[in-house]
Amino acid sequence: MKDPRIQKLAEVLVHHSTKVKPGENVLIEAFDIPNPLVKALLRTVTAAKAKPYVWVKDYSLIRELLLYAGEEQLKLIGEMELAWMKRMDAYIGVRGGLNVNEMSDVPQEKMKLYQEHILKPVHFQERVNNTHWVVLRYPTPSFAQQAGMSSDAFEDFFFEVCTMDYGKLDAALQPLKKRMENADQVHIKGPGTDLRFSIKGIPVIGCSGAHNIPDGEAFTAPVKNSVNGFIRFNTSTIYQGVAFADVFLRFENGKIVEAKADKTEKLNEILDADEGARYIGEFAIAFNPFIVKPMLDILFDEKIAGSFHFTPGQAYENADNGNRSNVHWDMVMRQTADQGGGEIYFDGELIRKDGLFVPQDLKGLNPENLK
């Protein structure tokens, strides 16, 4: 029996997120997911009079390839995938996976080559800048386990959040986008955190389902050398298949000069990957009302209501502070009262306290007004 929620999700991805037009080439990239969603996407893209193409990938095989492939092989793979991506008008990436730590034992030098020759040119540059794209995770049993939920309960949650009213969310975020565009100095306070930086002159992007599903954030970037202070993240994070907890960063004139975590050596190894990895490429305020706890998946965790994320590494070109890196690592801080609270100020005005927006024009983004 077909699950009607799968077809509804496909329609959100094709018509709302990527807005596929007749005649366009649409790449569907599926990592370790069952076929029904891929089939629904193929049907929905075709019904839109566009042309679907499919890449089916397996994380365990990617791991095996990275363990044994040389730089010349990875470079050729990147060249082939880049040539394909350049022919695409739209991209829908659906990521499953049986094991979130599948890549954890791939040596750092191999991960660096993977990022340099495949991820950066194909995805961070060509796909992000030259297609209308969306990415999402699929609700596998391992994903449900990460979330601490049964498979059935997690599926119900997943489809509720992924097919929410993103038009309503888009309207509610516009006042925050305007305030961020007009702001200069940002001050963030909370347990173990006292951070100051400027966002003056950096574009602001409101996110309501165009590129990520689920969605719900407004992002920009700090002026590269303006970040000073310290932050202790209260949300665990996975990067390159390795989970990190209790990450602490201290900044001087934009640069991370001290970094600690439960895996301090590995943390610093990643931050030393290149010069830009120790500078921040993104600052985002999140407000998805259905996502209230972390599940070790950044597409969900970075949208947690009452959180923000601060990102060492590459800046997005549409909200660019000039920072360049092979790293882009979203780190999430929850500021709700149950997590110790916290405040965000724009030019001295209190914008959000304990995860709730304070100014009247922003209260539409509080959870009770979005559900």
N, C-alpha and C positions, 0 to 999 in steps of 0.2 A: 504493500500500500504506500502510495506517495505521501510524504509529509507536506502539507500545504505551506508550512512555515518556510520550507526550503525555497519554494517558488517565490514567496513574498520577499525573502532575502535577496534572491537573484534579481528581482525587479528593483529593489532599492539600489543594489550595486550598479546595475546597468542604466537605470533611468535617473536616479537621484545623484549618485556618487560620481560616475564617469560621464553621464549625459551623452551616451553613445548616439551618434548620428548616422544616417544612411550612408553606406559606402565606406565607412571607416574600418581600418584593421584593428582588431581587438585581441590582445594577448591575454590568455587565461593561464596563469602559472599556479599549479597545484602541488603543494608539498604534503605528502603523506595524508591525504584525505580520501574519504569514500567518494565513489563516483556520482551519487545523486546530485550534489550541488554543481559539479562540473557540467553534468548533463543539462541541468536547469539553466546554467549560464549560457551554454551553447544554444539552447532553444531561444532564450530571451534575447541574446545578441542577434541571432538570425532573424527573429521576429521584428527587430528594430531595423532590419534591412542592412545590417553591417556584417562584417566577415570575421568570425571567430577563429583563433588559432590557439593551440594548447601545448604547453610544456608540462609534463608530469615529472616530478622530482622526488627523490627519496633521501632524507637526511643521513641515513646510515651509509648510503652509497657515496654521498658527498664527503662524509667523514673519511671513508676508505680512500677515496681519490686524493684528498688532501694529505693523508698520511704518506702516500707513495709518489705523488706527482711532483715533477720538478717545475721550476719557474717557467721554462719554455712551454710546457704543457698548459699551465694555468693561464699564461698570457694568450695562447691560442684560443682557449675556451672563452676568455674574455673578449677577444676580437670577434669570434663567431656570434656570441650572444649580443654584443654591441651592434653588430651589423643587422641582426634580426630586430633588436629593439628600435633601431633607427627607422625601420619600416612600419612601426606601429603608431597608431593614433591614440589608443587607449590601452590601459593595463589593469587587470584585476588579479591580485595576488592573494591566494588563500593558503594559509599555513597551518598544517596539522602537526603531526609528530607524536611518536610513541614515547619519546624520552627527551625531556627538556634539556638534559645534560649531555646530549649526544656528541656535541663538539668539545666537551670539556677536556679531553686528553689529546687534542690536536696541538702540537707545539706552537708556541707563540709566533715563531718565524714563518710557519706555514699559514697561520691565520692572517698575518700581515700581508703575505703574498696574495691570499684570497681576496682580501679587502682592496689591495692596490690594483690587481689586474682584472677582477670581476665585479665585486660589489660597487666600488667607487665609480668606474667609468660607465657601467651598465645601469646601475640603479641610482646612486647618489647624484649623478650628473645627467645622463641621457633620459632615463625614465622620469625622474623627478622634475626636470626642467622642460621636457619636450613632449610629454604625453599628459592626457588627463587620466589620473591613476587613483586606485584605492587598494589598500591592503587590509587583511583581517586574519584572525585565527579561527580555526574550526573547533567545535566543542567535542574533542576526543575524551575518552576516559582519563587519560593522563592529565589533561587540562582540568577536568573536574576534580581530580585528586589534588592538583596544585591549589585549587580554590577551596578545598576542604568540603566538597559537596558530593552528593550522589550524582551519578551520570544523568538520571532523569531530571533531578532538580536543577542541575547545571544547564542542561539543554533548555529548560523553560526560561531560566535567567538569561541565557545567551540570546535566544530569539527575541525576548522582550527588549533587551537593551539595544540589539542590533537593528531592530525595526521600529524604534521609537519615533516620535514626531520631530524629525530633524528640521523641518520648516519652522516650528515654534522655537526650537533651540536657536536657530539662526537669528530670528528676530530679537530674542532676549539678549544675545551677546553683543549686539551692535553698540549699545552705550559703553560697554567695557572696552571694546575696540577703539572707540573714539577717545576715551579717557587715556588709554595707553599711548595712542598716537600723539596726544598733547602733553604727555608726562615727560619729565626730565629725570629727577632723582627717585629711585626706588629704595625703600628701607624695609627689610624683612627681619622680624624678631620672633624668637621662639626658644624652646629648650635647646641649649647648646648651639644657638644660632643668632648671629647678629651680622647682617650682610647689607652692604650698601653698593649701589651701582647706578649708572645712567642708562636710559634707553632712548635718549633724545635723538631724533632723526632716523631711527631704525624703523622700517615698515612693520606693521602689525597685521597678522593674519588670523582671522576668525575661522574656527574649524567646526563645521556642523554637518559632517558626513561626506564631504567631498573627497577626502584622501584617506581617512581612517574610518573603519567601522569596528567597534563603536567609536563615537567621537564626543567632543565637548571640551574645547580649550581655545584660548587665544594666545598666540605665541609671537614673540619678537626675539631680539638678542640684545645683550648688554653691549654698550660701547666697549670695545675689546679690552682696553687698559683701565677701565673704570672700576672693576670689581675689587672691593676690599672687605675684609672681615672673615667670618668663619661660619660653617654650617655643619650640623650633624644630622644626617638623613635618618629618618625613623622607619624607612621602608626598604626591605631587602630588594636586591636588584640582580638580574642575571645578565652577564655580558660574555660573549664567546663561549657560552655553555657552562660558565662558572657562576655560582651564586655568591653574592657578597652581602654582608650585613654590617650595620653600624658604621657606615662610611662617614668619615670626617674629613673635610677639606678646609684649608686655610689659604686665603688669597692676599696677595700684595700687588697692587697695580695691574690687576687682571689675571695674574699668573697663579696657579696652584703651587704654593711653596711648601706645603705640608699635606700629606695624604695618609690616612690610617683607616683600617677596617679590620674585620676578622681575618682577612687575607691580605695583609698590608703589602707583602712583597709582590704578590700577583697584581694588586691594584696599581702599584707604582710601575710595574713592568708595562702595563697597558698605557698608563699616562706618559710613559717615556717613549711610546711608539714613534712619535714625531713631535716637532715643536708645538704644533697647534693643539695637541691633545691636552695640554695643561692650561688652555684658555677656554672660555665658555662660548659656545656657539648658539645657544638657545635658552630663553627664559619663557616659561609658559604657565598660565593660570588655568586650572581645570575645574569642571563643574558638571560632569555627567551625573544626574540625580540617581541613577540606578546602580552606579558603581561606588560602593562604600567601603570596600576592603581590598587589600592587595591579593594577587594570585600569581605572582612571579611571571607575569606576562606584560610586557611594557605597553602593548596596544590597549590593554585594559587599565593597568596601574597608573599610567600617565594621565588618565581621564578621571581619576577618583575625585568625587565631590569634596571640596574643601582642601584640595592639594595644590601644589605647584611643582614643576620640575625644572631642574637646572642642569645643563647639558655640556659636559666637557667635550670639546672637539669641533667638528665641522659645522659651520653655519649654513642654513638654507639660503639659497641665492635670492629667494623672494623676501627674506628678512635678514639681510646680510650685514654682518659687522666686519667682514674681511677675514675671518678666521678660517684657515684651511687645515684639514687633518683627515687621515683615514679612519679616525675614531669619531663616533657620534653616540654618546652614552647618556641616555636620559636617566637621571637620578631623581627620585620622587620623595617629597616631604609632605606628609599629611599634617594639617594644622587644625583639625577638629578638636573639640574640647576633650574627647576621650583619649586623644594622642598628646595631650599637654598644651594644646592651643597654640596661638601665635597671631601675629599681625602683619599685614602688608600695607605700607604707606606709599602714596604717590605725592611727591613734593610736600610732604608733611601732613597730608590728609589721609585719615584712616579709611582704607578701601575695603578690607576684609578682616574680621576678627573671629578667631576660633572657627575658621572655615566658612563663615557666613558673611555675605556682602552687606555693607553698612549703608552706603548712600542710597537714597530712594530710587534713583534711576537704575541701580544695579540689582535691586532685590528680586527682580524677575529671574535671576540666575540662581537663586537659592532653591534647594531641592523641592520644597513644598509647592513652588510655583511652576516647576517644569514637568512634574509627573502627570 
